[in-house]
């Protein structure tokens, strides 16, 4: 039986809102804050208490989950004399589920320890639908005992796996994002090849189902590309943020990653066209421009 907890949830955007909702439906007491409060107010109808200030969400919570857009935004809210770490209870657990740089996660873990707060970096993959369905892949870095203590909470959101010490979750997420970005680019090229060669791209997706080329990206993002439906589940600008972080880390490790580097450049060009708020499957638009 899952022990019900008091959870502070920071950031109720595309991903955060359904995640907070799932935790409330699981019976946890959830206090949520979002910078634009109106975006969080609808959660009140599903049992989430929304608050005016972020510290109100964390002061009486034994678990705090952060789902913000970037490392600098997380640092701004968490660190310093007015940061949330200073407002949290000693012995509480902070779970940063944002996609942030590896070194940022390690630094936050060290800072949390000075406040006697347990820290996990636990980024996710699966997009908005995964957050709604509770099927997110959750890559958790940090102390194994701290992970075990909050694993039942994370199971309400998806499939959590402990992958190593602090920063390891973000490292695995970068690997995930490289695979996602590179596969989106390959699926886009395959659709272009089918179109120009005279095959039906939609039937191509059906024909490939169950074969070695089949994947979630082929099925979901392939359909989005064919239908030109780029309503964001994962905006392209966030994909670029992660691929750029991966490229910076690769450079630091003196790794040459030519395929990922090329795809990163394609996303940079897409964002330069003003299409960063579209779904990351909109990369096919950039490839179409290359073929005009």
N, C-alpha and C positions, 0 to 999 in steps of 0.2 A: 504493500500500500504506500502511495506517495505521500510524504509529509508535506502539508500545505505550508507555504512560506509567504512572507511579506516581501514583495519584489518592487523595486524602483526601476522604471523603464524610461530611458532617456533617448528620445528620437523616434517619432511615430510617423515616419514617411511611408514610401511605397512598401518597404519591407517591414519596418518596425510596427506599423499599425496592426497587420494581421498576426504578427508574432505576439504582441501584447494581448490581443484578443484571445488567442489560443491559451495563453497562460491563465487568463481570467476564467475561461471556460473550464480549465482543468481544476479550478477551485482556489487558485492562489489569490492573495490580496495584492492587486497590482495598482501602483501609483505611477501615472505616466506624465511626462512633461515633453512638450514639443515647442520649439522656438516660435512657430506660428500656432498658437493655441487652438485656433479654429479648426485646424487640421486634425486635432486630437479629440475634439469635443464629441464626435460621433461615437467614440469608444465608450462613452458613459452609458450608452444603451446596452452594452454587452458586459457591464460590470466592472469596467476599468475606471478608477477615480483619476481625473485629470487635475493638475495643479498649475498654479500661476508661475512658480519659480522652481528651477531644477532642484535646489536643495530640499524643497518640500517633498520631493519624490524619494529622497535617499536617507533622510535623517533617522527614520524608524524602520528602514528596510534591512533585512539581513542578507539580501542579494540585490545587487544593482546591475542591470543590463544596459549597455550603451550600444545604440545602433545609429551612429552619426555618419556623415559623408566622408570624412577624411581625418588623417592624423592630426593636422593643425587644429581642426575643430574639436577633436577629442581632447587634445592638450589644453585648449582654451578653457574647456569646462571642467576638466579633472584636476589640473595642477595649479599650484600657487596657493597663497594664503586664503583666497576666496574660492578655491576649487572644491569640487565635490568630494575629493578624498578627505579634505578637512572636515566635511560635514557628515561623512559616513561613520558608523559605529565601528570601533575596533573589533576585529574578529569577523566582520562582514566579508562577503566575497564580491569582487568586482569582475564582471564578465564583459570584456570589450568585443563585440561581435561585428564591429566595423572592419572594413578592409583598410589597414594602415601599414606603414613600412615596418619591417622586422625590427629595426633598431628602435623605432618609436615604442613598440610593444615591450621590448626589453627594458627600455628606460622607464616606462610607466610601471612595470612590475617592480623595479627597484624602488621607485618612489612610493608605491602602494605599501611595500614592506615596511617603510619607515613609519607608516600610520597603523601598522599591525593589521593590514587588510590583505586578504588573499586575492590573487590576481590570475585571471585566465584570459588569454587572447583566443577568441573562438569565432573567427569569421565563417561565413556560410556561403553555400552555392545552391542554386535551385530556383532563383528568381522569385518574383512575386507569387507565382502559382505554388511554388514549393513552400513559401511562407504561409499561404492560405491553407494548404493541405497538411502542413506539418510534416513535410518530407524533405526538409533541408539537409544537405550534407554539412555537418558541423565539424570543423577541424580545430581541435582545442590544444593550445600550448599552455604549459604551466605545471605546477606541482601536482603529482598524481593523486595525492590525497584530497586536494582542493577540487580536482575534477570529479572524483568519486562522490564528494559531498553534494555536488550540484547536478550530477548526471541525471537524476530523475526529472529535474526541471528542463534540462536540455532535450530529454526524450519527448517532451510535449511539443517540441519544435521540429524534431527530425531525428537524424541518426548521428549522434555525437561519437567522435573517436579521439582519444588522447594520442597526440602525435609526438610529444616531447616537451622539453622545457619551454619557458616563456619565449615567445617569438616564433616558435615552431608552427603554430597555427597559421600565422601570417605567411610564413615561408611556403607551407603547403597550399595556401590560398593563391599565392602568386603562381605556383605551378599549375593550379587549376585554371587560373585566368589565362595563362599562356595557351593551355590546351583549348579552352573555349574560344579565344580570339582566333587562333590559327585554324581551328575547325570551321568556324563561321566563314573565314576567308575561303577555305577550300570548298565548302558547300556552295558559296556564292559563285565561285568559278565553275563548279559542276553544273549549276543551273544555267549559267550563261552558255556553257558548251552545249547543253541539251537544247536550249532555245535556238541558238544559231545553227545547230546541226539538223534541226527539224523534228526533234522528239518532243513529246509532251512532258514538261518538267514535273507536273503533278503526278503523272503516271510513273515517271522515273522514281519518285519517292516511294510509290507503292511497290515497284519492282525491286527496289533495294532493301525493303523491309526484311529483317531477319538475316541478311547477309553481313559480311565483315564490315561493310561501309555503313551499316545502320547505326544510328545514335540518336539520343534525345535532340541534339542540335540539328541533325538532318531532318528529323520529323517536325519539330516545332519551329525552328528558325527557317527551315526550308519552306514551310508553308507561309510564313510571314513574308519571305522574300517574293514568293510567287504572287501572293495577294497584295503586295506592296502595303502591308499593314504594319507600320512601325510605331504603334502605340507603345511607349516604353515600359518594358518589364525591367530591363537593365539598360539604362541610358548609355549611349555610346561614349559620352564624356567620362562616365565612371569606368568603363572598360579601358579607356585610354589612360586614366589615372593609374590603374593597376598594371597595365602593360609597361608604362613608363617607369613605375616603381620596380618592376621585374628587370627591365633593361639596366636601370641604375645599379641594382644589386649584382647583376651579371658582370657589369663593368668592374665593380668593386672586387668581385671574385676572379676577375681576369678570364671570364668565360666568353666564348664567341658563340652567339645564338643567331645564326643568319636568318632562319625562317621567322622567328619571333621578332627580330629586328625589322624585317620587311613588313610584317603585318602591323607592327607598331607605327611605322611610317604611313601605312594606308589609313589607320585610324586618325593620325594627326592631320592628314589631308581632309578626311571626312569632317572633322571638327572645324577645320579652317573654312569649310564651306558653310558653316553655320548650322550644321545638322547634329550637334552634340546632344540635343535633348531627345532625339529619336532613339528607338531601340538599337542595340548594338548590331542587330541583324541588318540594319540599314547600310552596313558596309558594302552591300551589293551595289548601292548607288554610286559609290566611289569607283568600283570596278567597272560599272557601266560607263562612267566618264572616261575611264582609261581606254575604252573601246569605241569611243565616238570618232 
